[in-house]
């Protein structure tokens, strides 16, 4: 017999797994210095897509008996990305404030150098960045980015994952 889950259990599970997946890919990028490459952020979003699809299917199969409306799929995708973004936001605070305090400066300097910003403006920008590099700002940055991207992903994936309930008009009734 298949075990049922509540909606919140399913989205919390999927959000936790997705958040941990994003953290793992971030750690791999940090260890290999790929985190400094501008294209590396794509991997976090790929994990977010996979997590939302998997979590929506989990809700469909474990909570709704094999059916999932568009709105329920959209809601589950948003909740999954919300929980994952909270986890990633907390990790970002730990990474940028305690593990490697210069990493954010390195990332921002690399972006500015690639876009042709003069050296004196880079120094001014880095000084300004250091003033606003608070744990709350780091958390909100990750939270807003992953929640917003999760919202867009959820709009698309809920249309793909949805499965309307089957209505059998020919069921026999006993009289």
N, C-alpha and C positions, 0 to 999 in steps of 0.2 A: 504494500500500500504506500502510495506516494505521500510524503509529508507536506502539508500546507504551511505556508508562511503568511504572516500579516504583510500588508503593503509596506509598513514602516520597516519591518525586518528585512524585506527584500531590498528596498532602496538604501537602507543603512549598510547592508552587506555589500551591495554593488558600489556605493560611494566610498566605503572603506577600502575595498580592493582596488578601485580606480585611483584613489588618492595615493595608496601605497605604490601602485604601479608607476605613477608620475614621479613620486619621490625616488624610486629605484632608478628610473631612466635619468633623472637629474643627477643622482649620485654617480652613475656611470659616466655621464658627461663631465662631471666635476673631476673625477679621477683621471679621465683621459684628456682633459682640457678641451673637449669638444663643446662644453658649455659656453665657451667664448665665441663660438661660430654662430653667426646669425640664423642659419638654417636649422640649428639643433632644436629650437623651440617646437618644430613640427612634430617631433617624437612625442612630446607631452600631449599635444592635441590628438595625435593618433591613438594614444592610450585612452584619452577622454572619449573619443568616438567608440572605441571597442567597449569601454566600460558602460557607456550609455546603452549601446545595442544589447550587450549581454544582460545588463540590469533590467532593461525593458522586457526582454524575453523571460527573465527570471520572474518578473511580476506577472507576465502573461501566463506562464506555466504553473507557478507555485501559488499564486494568489487568486487568479481569475479563471481557473479551470480551462485554460487553453484559449481564452479570448481576451482581447485587449482593444478598447476603443481608442480613437486618435487622442482624445483629451486625456484619458488615463495614461497613455503612453507618453504624451507630452509632459504631463505632471510628473511621471516617474523619472523621465530624463532630466528635468529641471532639479528635482530633489537629489538625484544621484550627483549631478554636477555641483550642486550646492554643498553637499557633504564632502565631496572630493576637494572642492576649493577651500573649505575650512581646514582640512588636513594639510593641503599644500601650502596654504597661507601660514600656518603655524610652523611648518618645516622651513619656509623661506626666512622667517624670523631667526630661527636657529642657525640656518646656513649663513646668512649674510651678517648677522650680529655676533655670532659666537664661534662658528667653525672657520670662516674666512672673511674677515672684515674688509678686505681689499677687493673681493670678487666683484661686487657691484660697481666699483670704480673702474675695474678692468673692463667689464662688459660695456659700460657707458663710454669709456675712452675709445674702445674699439669701434663702437657705432659712430662716434663723432669723427674719428680718423677716416673711416670708410666713406663718410659723406662729405669730406673735404673741409671740415671746420678747422680754422687756424688754431695754432698751438695756444695762443694767449686766451682765446675764447674757451678752449677746452679746460684750461686751468680754472677760469672763472666759473664755468659750468660745474666742474667737479667740486669746487668749494661750496657752491649753492646746493648741490646734490647731497653733500655731507651734512648740511644743516637739516635737510628734510628726510634724511635716512633714518627715520624712527621705526620702531617695531610696528606701530599702528599703520604707518604708511606702507611698509613692506607687506603686511598682512592684507590690507585693503587692495593693494595693487594685484596681488595674486587672486584674491577672492573675486574681485570685479572681473578680471580677465577670464578666469575659468568659468565663472557663472554665466557671463555674457556669451562666451563661445559655446558653452553647454546649452544655452537657450536656443541658439541657432542650430546646433546639431540636433537637439531634441525636436525642433520643428520638422526636420527632414526625416530623422530616424523613426519618429512615431508614425509617420505615413507608411514606412516600409515594414515595421514590426507589427502594426495593428492587425488584428484578426477579429472580425465581428463574430459574435456568438451565433451558433447554428440554431435556427428555430425549426423544429420538426412539426409541421402542420398535420402529419398523419399519425400522431401517436394515438394509441387505443386507450380509451377510458372505460373503466368498469362502471356499469350502472346498476 
